[in-house]
Amino acid sequence: MPDQTPDSKPGVSASSDFSILTVDSSGSGLDHLAAAERYRVLSPPESASITVDHDAATGYAFVSAGEGAVPSSAAVLVANMELGNVAVVQADSKGAFATSIPARAGTHLLVKQDSTTEGYSAIRSGIDEIVNSEQIGSPGIVLRVPVVPSAAGSGGYSVAGGARVTDDGPPWIFEGNLSDIAFRSDGTFDVNGQIKVLTDIQSLDGVSFSFSGQMLGDETGYQIGPAGDFLSNIMTPTGLPIERTRQEGTLDIFSQNCGTGILEWRKASDGLVADVSCEVQVESDAPTGTYVTWLTLNTPDSVRETIQPSDKLLKLGNPLGQGNSIALAMVTVGPAEPLRLTTTLLADLLQEGTRGGVLAREDAGRLSIGSRIITHHNPIVPRLDPYGDPWRHRLDPYLPLMGITDRHPPAVPLIAFDFSNSDLRIAVERPDGKTDVLGPGPFAAYGVKTPTTPEGNQIAGGGGHIGEIPQLLGQTDIFEYQFPLDGDYVVHLAGHIADENGQILEVTGTFDLVVANSLDIETALLPGTPFEVGDSLPVGLQVYPGVPADVRFTVTHIGADNAVTKKEYTGTASTGGWWDGDGQSFLFAVAGEYLVEAEARYPDSEERLWAGRMKYGGVVATPDGPIIAHGLRGQDALDYIPPPWGFGIDFSADGHLQFPYFTGDILWGMEGPENRGDLTGLDHFHSSGPGDSVNVGLSMQIVNADHPLVKRALKQAEGSMPEEKYKDLLKAGQVPLITTLEEDDPLNCGEHCGAGPGGSMGLRLEELSLLAYTYGSAQRPGVRV
């Protein structure tokens, strides 16, 4: 293998010189930054150097940061996530800064630093760009404005926070007290406090409040929510994630014993105020587990229509569907075991199709990350940067289920952590048999980070991708690690963190890592290729760069009767990297689903390991099936069903086209504006249709409506939409496949159907008696979604 290290490297005080980079960096795509510069750019603000002094009388917080809080002369964003106010300051030469910003007790301050000097930067571009941006890629931390302990004599629990009536405001706040946080089924708890809407609206007639619970963990303490976009504990038989936005919803496990909940408002100097005093009943069939308790302000349309949008507010980054709600506290219902937080490592690492980080052994088969890439990768971790220096990896654990977002600012934290009551020890088992130990030490902050390109751009501009991943950060660099050797590592996390009410959450996990230079794998067929019974899957692949790597190629087939057939093929690639599998193939004798897993490894003459791996799945179609798969007609978000053929100019430019309805039809996309009356061709919104992007969506045409599975799938689809829309889609042969809940079906879903008494609305796999989903991808060799 030729020497891949450039002769020189750039300093870290300026942007790297791309011209001297001779190869792609190991495992991160085209990352021309040196390790020291990449570490500086990705380092979050140091929370130990930042103080928040909140003045409740003025409604402002003074944020001051001492030396070393951020890199020298970095641009710093400070924003109140709930109120929406934004400030941008520049740190001095020693990394100190200070600013004031509106704040209320229990709200959260987002602090991000940008120490780049070139490329795209929302922070360096100013407040207008920040509030209009889809994402703010710079690393950050979230600080909670202190809450004054409850003065209630009952020994209750102080709660406070903020939200917005609409995304554009106005904000509202709540300060009060919960009488208990350990609930029992059919029990009660009291809520007392005050709601204040920061508005000049004269009337809030008809506005009411309600409570709901969002399940975090089951009775065993295993974290099962909030899942949804990108994350799912509902998987195909082959272990691939089925994304279900319905997993983001809350459970109606509370009812109020305080009338209608309609509020009586009175004027205050800065808005309208209403008192809340309520006894809340826990439903007798509430599932045992750990929850977040939400307080929601129910606002009639008549009130919303009178609201004047506020200018220059930070976008709400709430991925959980709890608009206009405040997370009051983490609570338990019944005898639930302490919650173990689901964690990943190295979620900021971009390697092939990697998104969201490495899952722990304990979570394998129970949770999966949907990368929106057809090829799912367990990442190869790079050891050296392109200039031969070791990468400085942070092993601080990520919390993907705590609120990742899609092209939005961070989500408001669900749990108020007490970092003074925390501890973590990380043991790293090395390939040479030695063990390194990091810590033990406490957590120091709640971090957020979005993977970006080296230039700060989105990794999938215009498409959905994982962002603002929550992270528990240790003090300074206590959990930083430089891998000393290539090879297989095992990382053990053992620790805990408490919330502000003293409830302990476990932070544990065992992670398997492969540290090496990255190989790119291209199999002999396009990933996700659908097959029919009688077809054969070709066994073979190409490795880039071309090296004689050792190859392991595994095909797993699961039939409709859940019979599993698994076969592993091994061999060595040619000196050019091609492996033909000795001419072998895998015959699909029956219908079902398949999974391909490929791994290649090559130790070169300089004792460096090169490795690559990928996996993907697809279907083996049923002969003479009871349904026919189709794409979707026209663009998305239409309130009618258009013809199956048309032009981009037939539709508005503010949407996406779909896969062609008929198999064999072609969607012609475009790279630039399509002239449609705008002779200059410069106004994309008014001069082009939605032809430069496509939604990966499928539907079904019914051939045999009496088939038992088709009957159940139609029932699920019918129950998820208005009756007339369902009839139109059925007639057009464009019915969606939807995984939802079947009620009153103990034969199929056990004691608790997800929509029945005691159910969790399908958060638990055993509550779903029918999984209905599709495989879809758009790709050319090497470029996939």
C-alpha positions in Angstrom: 0.0 0.0 0.0 1.5 3.4 -0.9 2.2 6.0 1.7 -1.0 7.9 2.2 0.3 10.7 4.4 1.0 14.2 3.0 4.5 15.6 3.6 3.2 18.7 5.4 0.0 19.9 7.1 -1.5 23.2 7.8 -1.4 25.0 11.1 -4.6 25.1 13.2 -4.8 28.9 13.4 -6.1 29.1 9.8 -8.1 26.9 7.4 -6.3 23.8 6.1 -4.6 23.9 2.7 -6.7 21.5 0.7 -4.1 21.5 -2.1 -1.6 19.4 -0.2 -4.1 16.7 0.7 -3.2 13.7 -1.4 -6.0 11.2 -0.3 -9.4 11.2 1.3 -9.1 11.1 5.0 -9.7 7.8 6.8 -13.3 7.0 7.2 -14.7 10.5 7.1 -15.0 11.2 3.4 -13.2 14.3 2.2 -12.1 15.8 5.5 -9.0 17.9 4.8 -8.8 19.4 8.3 -5.9 18.4 10.6 -6.8 16.6 13.8 -6.0 19.6 16.0 -8.1 22.0 13.9 -11.0 19.5 13.7 -11.0 19.1 17.5 -11.0 22.9 17.9 -13.9 23.4 15.5 -16.0 20.6 17.1 -15.3 21.4 20.7 -18.4 22.6 22.6 -18.3 25.6 25.0 -16.8 24.7 28.3 -19.7 24.8 30.8 -17.5 25.1 33.9 -16.4 28.5 32.7 -19.9 29.8 32.1 -22.3 31.3 34.6 -25.9 32.3 34.3 -27.2 35.0 36.6 -31.0 35.2 36.3 -32.8 38.4 37.4 -36.5 37.3 37.8 -37.5 40.9 38.3 -36.3 42.1 35.0 -36.8 38.8 33.1 -33.2 38.8 31.9 -30.2 36.5 32.4 -26.6 37.7 32.3 -24.4 35.0 30.6 -20.7 35.4 31.4 -17.9 33.1 30.3 -14.3 33.2 31.6 -11.1 32.5 29.8 -11.1 29.2 27.8 -14.9 28.9 27.5 -14.6 28.9 23.8 -11.7 29.1 21.3 -10.0 32.5 20.8 -12.1 35.0 19.0 -14.9 32.5 18.3 -18.3 33.7 17.2 -20.8 32.8 20.0 -24.5 32.3 19.8 -26.6 32.6 22.9 -30.4 32.0 22.5 -33.3 31.2 24.7 -34.8 28.1 23.1 -38.4 28.6 24.4 -38.7 32.4 24.3 -36.8 32.5 21.0 -34.5 35.5 21.6 -31.1 35.4 20.0 -27.8 37.2 20.7 -24.4 36.9 18.9 -21.2 38.0 20.5 -17.5 37.5 19.7 -15.2 36.0 22.3 -12.0 37.9 23.1 -8.5 36.6 22.4 -8.7 34.4 25.5 -12.1 32.8 24.7 -14.1 34.9 27.2 -17.5 36.6 26.4 -20.6 38.0 28.0 -24.1 39.0 27.0 -27.6 39.5 28.4 -30.7 37.8 27.1 -34.4 37.5 28.1 -34.9 34.4 30.3 -37.5 32.9 32.7 -37.0 30.2 35.3 -36.8 26.7 33.8 -36.2 27.9 30.2 -33.1 26.8 28.4 -30.2 28.8 26.9 -28.5 27.4 23.8 -24.8 28.4 23.7 -22.8 27.5 20.5 -19.4 28.5 19.3 -18.1 28.8 15.8 -14.3 29.1 15.5 -14.2 28.6 11.7 -13.0 31.3 9.4 -14.1 30.0 6.1 -17.0 28.1 4.7 -20.7 28.4 5.6 -21.5 29.6 9.1 -25.0 30.6 10.3 -23.5 32.2 13.4 -20.9 34.3 11.6 -23.6 35.4 9.1 -25.7 37.0 11.9 -29.0 36.8 13.6 -31.1 37.0 10.4 -29.4 33.9 9.0 -29.6 32.1 12.4 -33.4 32.5 12.7 -33.9 31.5 9.0 -31.5 28.6 8.9 -32.6 25.0 8.8 -29.8 24.1 11.1 -26.9 25.7 13.1 -24.2 23.1 12.7 -21.8 24.5 15.3 -21.3 22.5 18.5 -23.2 23.7 21.6 -24.4 23.2 25.1 -27.8 23.8 26.7 -28.0 25.5 30.1 -31.1 25.6 32.2 -32.1 28.9 33.9 -32.3 28.1 37.6 -35.6 27.3 39.2 -36.3 28.7 42.7 -37.1 25.7 45.1 -40.7 25.4 46.0 -41.9 27.2 49.1 -44.8 24.8 49.5 -45.1 23.4 52.9 -46.2 20.0 51.5 -42.6 19.1 50.4 -43.6 19.1 46.7 -41.4 19.4 43.7 -40.7 22.7 42.0 -41.4 22.8 38.2 -41.0 25.6 35.7 -40.5 26.0 32.0 -41.6 27.7 28.8 -43.2 27.1 25.4 -44.9 29.0 22.6 -48.5 29.2 21.6 -47.4 28.9 18.0 -43.9 28.6 16.5 -44.0 32.3 15.9 -45.0 33.1 19.5 -46.1 34.4 21.8 -44.1 32.5 24.5 -45.8 31.4 27.8 -44.3 30.2 31.0 -45.3 28.1 34.0 -43.9 28.1 37.5 -45.4 25.9 40.2 -45.3 22.7 42.1 -46.1 19.0 41.8 -47.1 17.2 44.9 -45.5 13.9 43.8 -43.4 12.3 41.0 -43.9 8.7 41.9 -47.4 7.9 40.7 -49.5 4.8 41.1 -52.2 3.6 38.8 -55.6 5.1 39.8 -53.8 7.5 42.1 -53.7 11.3 42.1 -51.3 14.2 42.4 -51.7 17.9 42.7 -50.5 20.7 40.4 -50.4 24.3 41.6 -48.8 27.3 39.9 -49.2 30.1 37.5 -49.3 30.3 33.7 -48.2 33.6 32.1 -48.6 34.3 28.4 -46.1 37.0 27.4 -48.4 38.9 25.0 -50.3 42.1 24.4 -53.4 40.2 23.3 -56.4 41.5 25.2 -58.2 38.2 25.5 -57.4 34.5 25.8 -61.0 33.3 26.2 -61.5 29.6 25.7 -57.8 28.8 26.4 -57.5 25.7 28.6 -54.8 23.4 29.9 -54.3 19.6 30.0 -51.8 17.0 31.0 -50.3 14.0 29.2 -47.5 11.5 29.6 -44.7 10.6 27.2 -43.3 7.2 27.8 -39.5 7.1 28.2 -38.9 3.7 29.6 -40.9 0.5 30.3 -41.3 -1.3 33.6 -37.8 -2.9 33.3 -36.1 0.5 33.0 -35.4 0.0 29.3 -35.7 3.2 27.3 -38.2 2.8 24.5 -39.1 6.4 23.6 -39.5 8.9 22.4 -38.8 7.1 19.1 -40.0 8.1 15.7 -38.1 9.9 13.0 -34.7 8.2 12.5 -35.1 6.0 15.6 -37.3 3.0 16.1 -37.7 0.0 18.3 -40.0 -1.5 15.7 -37.9 -3.4 13.1 -38.2 -5.7 10.1 -37.6 -9.4 10.7 -34.1 -8.7 9.3 -33.4 -6.0 11.9 -33.8 -2.8 9.9 -35.7 0.1 11.4 -39.3 0.9 10.6 -39.7 4.6 11.2 -43.1 5.5 12.8 -43.9 9.1 13.6 -46.7 7.9 15.8 -44.2 6.7 18.3 -43.5 10.4 19.0 -47.0 10.9 20.5 -48.1 11.1 24.1 -50.4 8.8 26.1 -53.6 10.1 27.7 -52.9 8.6 31.1 -54.1 11.6 33.1 -57.4 13.2 33.6 -58.1 16.4 35.5 -60.4 16.5 38.5 -60.6 20.3 38.3 -63.5 21.0 35.9 -62.9 21.9 32.2 -59.5 23.3 32.7 -60.7 26.7 31.2 -58.4 29.4 32.6 -59.4 32.7 34.1 -57.0 35.4 33.0 -56.0 38.7 34.5 -53.6 41.4 33.2 -50.0 41.7 34.3 -47.3 44.1 33.4 -45.9 41.8 30.8 -48.8 39.7 29.7 -51.8 37.7 30.9 -51.7 35.5 34.0 -53.9 32.6 35.2 -53.7 30.5 38.3 -53.6 26.7 38.1 -54.7 24.5 41.0 -55.7 21.0 40.0 -55.9 17.4 41.2 -54.8 15.1 38.4 -56.0 11.5 38.2 -53.7 8.7 36.9 -55.7 6.3 34.8 -56.1 2.8 36.3 -54.7 1.1 33.2 -51.7 3.4 32.7 -48.7 1.2 31.7 -46.0 0.9 34.3 -42.9 2.9 33.3 -41.0 6.2 33.3 -42.6 9.2 31.7 -42.2 12.9 31.0 -45.3 14.8 32.2 -46.4 17.5 29.7 -48.5 20.5 30.5 -50.3 21.7 27.3 -52.0 25.1 26.7 -54.9 24.3 24.4 -55.5 27.4 22.3 -58.6 27.8 20.1 -58.2 28.9 16.5 -60.0 32.1 17.3 -57.2 33.1 19.6 -54.4 31.9 17.3 -55.8 34.0 14.5 -55.4 37.2 16.6 -51.7 36.5 17.3 -49.2 38.7 15.4 -46.1 36.7 14.5 -42.9 37.7 16.2 -39.9 38.6 14.2 -36.5 37.0 14.5 -37.3 34.2 16.9 -35.1 31.1 17.0 -37.0 28.2 15.3 -38.5 25.6 17.7 -36.5 22.4 17.5 -39.2 20.2 18.9 -39.2 16.8 17.2 -41.6 15.1 19.5 -44.9 16.5 18.5 -45.5 18.3 21.8 -46.1 21.8 20.4 -47.3 24.4 22.9 -46.3 22.2 25.8 -43.9 22.2 28.8 -42.1 19.1 30.1 -42.8 19.5 33.8 -40.8 16.6 35.3 -39.7 13.0 34.8 -42.1 10.8 36.8 -42.8 7.1 37.3 -46.0 5.1 37.2 -46.1 2.0 39.2 -43.1 -0.1 40.3 -40.8 0.9 37.3 -37.1 0.0 37.5 -34.6 2.9 37.2 -34.3 4.2 33.6 -31.2 3.2 31.7 -30.5 5.8 29.1 -29.9 4.5 25.6 -26.6 5.8 24.5 -24.4 5.7 21.3 -20.8 6.6 20.8 -19.2 8.7 18.0 -22.4 10.1 16.7 -20.6 13.0 15.1 -18.6 10.6 12.9 -19.5 10.5 9.2 -18.3 7.4 7.6 -20.1 6.0 4.5 -23.7 5.7 5.5 -23.1 6.1 9.2 -25.6 8.3 11.1 -26.3 8.5 14.8 -23.3 6.6 16.2 -22.5 3.1 17.4 -25.2 1.3 19.4 -24.3 -0.8 22.5 -24.5 -4.5 22.6 -27.4 -4.2 25.0 -29.5 -2.3 22.5 -28.8 -4.5 19.4 -32.0 -6.0 18.2 -34.1 -3.7 20.4 -33.4 -0.3 18.7 -32.1 0.7 15.3 -31.1 4.0 13.7 -32.7 4.9 10.4 -29.9 6.7 8.5 -32.1 7.5 5.5 -29.3 5.8 3.5 -30.2 2.4 1.9 -26.9 1.0 3.0 -26.7 0.9 6.8 -23.1 1.1 8.2 -21.6 0.3 11.6 -18.8 2.8 11.2 -15.1 2.2 10.8 -13.4 4.6 13.2 -10.4 6.5 11.8 -7.2 6.5 13.9 -5.1 9.0 12.0 -5.9 12.2 10.2 -4.8 12.7 6.6 -1.5 14.1 7.9 -0.6 11.2 10.1 -1.6 12.6 13.4 -4.0 10.8 15.8 -7.7 11.9 15.8 -8.9 13.1 19.2 -12.1 11.3 19.7 -14.7 12.2 22.4 -16.2 9.1 24.0 -18.8 11.2 25.9 -22.1 9.3 25.3 -24.8 10.6 23.0 -28.5 10.3 23.9 -30.3 9.9 20.5 -33.7 9.2 22.1 -33.7 12.5 24.0 -34.5 14.6 21.0 -32.6 14.5 17.7 -34.0 16.9 15.1 -34.3 17.1 11.3 -32.9 20.4 9.9 -33.9 22.3 13.0 -32.3 23.8 16.1 -32.0 21.5 19.1 -35.0 20.2 20.9 -35.7 21.4 24.4 -34.3 18.8 26.9 -36.9 16.4 28.3 -35.1 15.9 31.6 -33.6 18.5 34.0 -30.3 16.8 34.8 -28.4 17.4 38.0 -24.8 17.2 36.9 -23.5 17.4 40.5 -25.0 14.0 41.0 -23.3 12.1 38.2 -20.4 9.9 37.4 -18.9 8.0 34.5 -16.0 5.5 34.0 -15.0 4.4 30.6 -12.8 1.3 30.1 -11.3 0.7 26.7 -10.1 -2.8 25.9 -7.4 -2.6 23.2 -6.4 -5.0 20.4 -3.1 -5.7 22.2 -4.9 -7.0 25.3 -4.3 -3.8 27.4 -7.1 -1.8 29.0 -7.2 2.0 29.2 -9.4 3.8 31.7 -10.9 7.2 31.4 -12.3 8.8 34.5 -14.1 8.3 36.7 -15.5 11.8 36.6 -18.8 13.7 36.6 -20.8 14.9 33.6 -20.7 18.6 33.2 -23.2 19.7 30.6 -25.9 18.7 28.1 -24.3 19.1 24.7 -25.8 19.1 21.1 -24.0 18.4 17.9 -24.9 18.1 14.2 -22.6 16.3 11.9 -21.6 18.6 9.0 -19.1 18.6 6.1 -15.7 20.0 6.9 -16.9 23.3 5.3 -19.9 23.5 7.7 -22.5 22.5 5.1 -25.4 20.1 5.6 -24.6 16.5 4.9 -27.8 16.0 3.0 -28.9 19.4 1.9 -32.6 19.5 1.1 -33.2 16.0 2.5 -33.9 14.7 6.0 -30.9 13.9 8.2 -30.1 13.5 11.8 -29.1 16.7 13.6 -28.5 18.3 17.0 -27.9 15.0 18.7 -28.0 15.3 22.5 -24.8 14.4 24.4 -23.7 14.1 28.0 -20.4 15.9 28.2 -17.7 15.3 30.7 -15.5 18.0 32.2 -13.0 19.4 29.6 -11.3 16.5 27.8 -11.7 13.8 30.5 -13.3 11.4 28.1 -11.1 12.2 25.1 -9.3 9.2 23.6 -6.6 8.7 21.0 -6.7 5.1 19.7 -3.1 3.8 19.8 -3.5 0.9 17.4 -5.7 -0.3 14.5 -7.9 -3.2 15.3 -10.9 -4.3 17.4 -11.8 -2.4 20.6 -14.4 -3.0 23.3 -15.6 0.1 25.2 -17.4 -0.2 28.5 -19.5 2.6 30.0 -20.5 2.5 33.6 -22.1 5.5 35.3 -25.2 7.4 36.3 -26.8 10.8 36.4 -29.6 12.1 38.4 -32.4 14.5 37.6 -33.0 17.6 39.7 -35.4 15.6 41.9 -32.8 13.0 42.7 -34.1 10.2 40.5 -31.1 8.1 39.2 -30.7 7.2 35.6 -28.2 4.6 34.5 -25.5 5.3 31.8 -24.1 1.9 30.9 -23.3 0.0 27.7 -20.7 -2.2 25.9 -19.6 -1.0 22.5 -17.7 -2.8 19.8 -15.5 -0.6 17.6 -13.3 -1.3 14.6 -10.5 1.3 14.3 -8.9 1.3 10.8 -8.5 3.1 7.6 -11.6 3.1 5.5 -12.4 0.8 2.6 -15.4 1.5 0.4 -17.4 -1.6 -0.6 -19.6 -1.9 -3.7 -21.6 -5.1 -4.0 -22.3 -6.8 -7.3 -25.9 -5.6 -7.2 -27.5 -2.3 -6.3 -28.4 -2.3 -2.6 -32.1 -2.9 -2.0 -32.7 -4.6 -5.3 -36.1 -6.4 -5.2 -36.3 -10.1 -6.2 -38.9 -12.6 -7.2 -39.1 -16.2 -6.1 -36.7 -18.2 -8.2 -34.2 -15.3 -8.6 -30.6 -15.6 -7.3 -28.6 -12.9 -5.5 -25.1 -12.7 -7.0 -22.3 -13.0 -4.4 -19.5 -10.6 -5.1 -18.1 -7.1 -4.4 -15.5 -4.5 -5.3 -13.2 -2.9 -2.7 -11.9 0.6 -3.0 -9.0 1.3 -2.9 -8.2 -1.9 -4.7 -6.5 -4.2 -2.2 -6.6 -8.0 -1.7 -8.9 -7.8 1.3 -10.3 -10.7 3.2 -14.1 -10.7 2.6 -17.0 -12.0 4.6 -20.3 -11.9 2.8 -23.5 -13.0 4.6 -27.0 -13.4 3.2 -30.0 -13.9 5.5 -33.4 -14.8 4.2 -36.6 -14.8 6.4 -39.7 -16.3 4.8 -43.3 -15.5 5.5 -43.4 -18.4 8.1 -40.4 -16.7 9.9 -38.1 -19.6 8.7 -34.5 -18.3 8.6 -32.0 -19.3 6.0 -28.5 -17.9 6.5 -25.4 -18.5 4.5 -21.9 -17.0 4.8 -19.4 -16.7 2.0 -15.7 -16.0 2.5 -12.7 -15.3 0.3 -10.0 -12.9 -0.7 -10.3 -10.2 -3.3 -7.8 -9.8 -6.1 -5.0 -7.3 -6.0 -7.4 -4.9 -7.7 -10.0 -5.3 -5.0 -12.5 -7.5 -7.0 -14.0 -10.6 -5.4 -16.4 -12.7 -7.5 -17.6 -15.0 -4.7 -16.2 -17.9 -6.6 -19.2 -17.6 -8.9 -21.6 -18.5 -6.1 -25.1 -17.1 -5.7 -28.0 -17.3 -3.2 -31.2 -18.8 -4.5 -34.5 -17.3 -3.2 -36.8 -20.4 -3.2 -39.6 -18.7 -1.2 -41.0 -15.2 -0.7 -39.8 -13.0 2.2 -37.2 -10.5 3.1 -33.4 -10.6 2.8 -30.4 -9.0 4.4 -26.9 -8.6 3.0 -24.0 -8.0 5.3 -20.5 -7.5 3.8 -17.2 -6.8 5.5 -13.7 -6.5 4.1 -10.4 -6.3 6.0 -6.8 -5.8 4.8 -3.7 -5.4 7.0 -1.1 -3.7 4.8 2.7 -4.0 5.0 3.0 -1.1 7.4 0.9 -2.7 10.0 -2.1 -0.6 9.2 -5.6 -2.1 9.1 -8.0 -1.2 6.3 -11.6 -2.2 6.8 -15.1 -1.6 5.4 -18.6 -2.9 6.0 -22.1 -2.4 4.9 -25.6 -4.0 5.2 -28.8 -3.5 3.3 -32.1 -5.3 2.8 -34.9 -5.9 0.4 -37.9 -8.1 -0.5 -38.5 -11.3 -2.4 -41.9 -10.9 -4.0 -44.8 -13.3 -3.5 -45.8 -15.0 -6.8 -49.2 -13.7 -8.0 -49.4 -11.5 -5.0 -52.6 -10.0 -3.6 -51.2 -6.4 -4.1 -49.2 -4.5 -6.7 -46.6 -2.1 -5.6 -46.7 1.5 -7.1 -45.1 4.8 -6.6 -47.2 7.9 -6.0 -48.9 10.3 -8.5 -47.8 13.9 -8.8 -46.1 15.9 -6.0 -46.6 15.6 -2.3 -49.1 17.6 -0.2 -51.8 17.6 -2.8 -55.5 17.5 -1.7 -56.4 15.6 -4.9 -55.1 12.7 -6.9 -53.5 13.9 -10.2 -52.9 11.8 -13.3 -49.9 9.4 -13.2 -48.0 11.4 -15.8 -47.3 15.1 -16.1 -44.6 17.8 -16.1 -43.0 19.8 -13.3 -44.8 22.9 -14.4 -48.1 21.2 -13.7 -47.4 21.6 -10.0 -46.3 24.3 -7.7 -42.6 24.6 -6.9 -42.9 24.3 -3.2 -43.0 20.5 -2.9 -41.4 17.2 -4.0 -42.2 14.9 -6.8 -42.7 11.2 -6.0 -41.5 7.9 -7.5 -43.4 7.3 -10.8 -46.7 5.5 -10.2 -46.2 2.8 -12.8 -43.2 0.4 -12.8 -40.9 1.2 -15.7 -41.9 4.9 -15.9 -39.1 7.4 -15.7 -38.9 10.6 -13.6 -36.8 13.2 -15.3 -35.3 15.5 -12.7 -33.5 18.8 -13.3 -30.5 20.6 -11.8 -31.7 24.1 -12.4 -34.8 26.2 -12.8 -37.4 25.2 -15.5 -38.7 28.2 -17.4 -42.4 28.6 -16.7 -43.2 32.2 -17.5 -40.2 33.8 -15.8 -38.0 34.6 -18.8 -34.9 35.2 -16.7 -35.1 31.7 -15.2 -33.8 33.1 -11.9 -36.9 32.9 -9.8 -36.9 29.2 -8.9 -40.0 29.3 -6.7 -42.2 30.7 -9.5 -40.3 29.3 -12.6 -40.0 25.6 -11.8 -41.9 22.6 -10.7 -40.7 20.4 -7.9 -38.6 18.4 -10.2 -35.2 18.6 -8.6 -36.0 16.3 -5.7 -38.1 13.2 -5.0 -39.9 11.6 -2.1 -39.1 7.9 -1.6 -42.6 6.7 -1.2 -44.7 3.7 -2.3 -48.3 2.6 -2.3 -50.3 -0.5 -3.2 -53.1 -1.4 -5.6 -55.4 -4.1 -4.3 -55.7 -7.3 -6.4 -57.3 -9.6 -3.8 -59.2 -7.6 -1.2 -60.3 -10.9 0.5 -56.7 -11.9 1.4 -56.6 -11.9 5.2 -53.4 -9.7 5.5 -54.7 -7.3 2.8 -58.0 -6.9 4.8 -56.0 -6.0 7.9 -53.7 -3.6 6.0 -56.7 -1.9 4.5 -58.3 -1.5 7.9 -55.2 0.1 9.2 -55.0 2.6 6.3 -58.8 3.4 6.6 -58.5 4.2 10.2 -55.6 6.6 9.7 -57.3 9.1 7.3 -60.7 10.7 6.5 -63.2 8.3 4.9 -63.5 10.1 1.6 -59.7 10.3 1.1 -59.4 6.6 1.8 -62.1 5.8 -0.8 -60.4 7.9 -3.4 -57.0 6.3 -2.8 -58.6 2.8 -2.8 -60.3 3.5 -6.1 -57.0 5.0 -7.6 -55.0 2.0 -6.5 -52.8 4.2 -4.3 -53.3 3.0 -0.7 -50.4 3.6 1.7 -49.0 0.8 3.9 -49.2 2.0 7.5 -48.1 0.3 10.7 -50.6 1.2 13.3 -52.6 -0.5 16.1 -55.2 -3.1 15.9 -57.8 -3.0 18.7 -59.4 -5.8 20.6 -57.4 -8.5 19.0 -55.9 -10.6 21.8 -55.2 -13.5 19.4 -52.6 -11.4 17.6 -51.3 -8.9 20.1 -51.4 -10.6 23.4 -52.9 -9.1 26.6 -52.5 -5.5 25.6 -53.3 -4.2 22.1 -51.6 -0.9 21.7 -54.8 1.1 21.2 -56.7 -0.8 23.9 -56.7 -0.5 27.7 -53.3 -0.5 29.2 -51.6 -0.1 25.8 -48.7 2.3 25.0 -49.9 3.1 21.5 -47.4 0.7 19.9 -44.3 1.8 21.7 -43.8 -1.8 22.6 -43.4 -4.2 19.7 -45.6 -6.9 21.2 -48.6 -4.5 20.9 -48.3 -4.4 17.1 -49.9 -7.5 15.5 -49.3 -6.4 11.9 -46.3 -4.5 10.4 -47.0 -2.8 7.1 -44.1 -1.0 5.5 -42.2 -0.5 2.2 -38.6 -0.6 1.0 -37.7 2.4 -1.2 -34.5 3.9 -2.5 -33.1 6.3 -5.1 -29.5 5.6 -6.1 -26.8 5.2 -8.7 -23.6 3.3 -7.9 -21.9 4.9 -4.9 -24.6 7.6 -4.4 -27.7 6.5 -2.4 -30.6 7.6 -0.3 
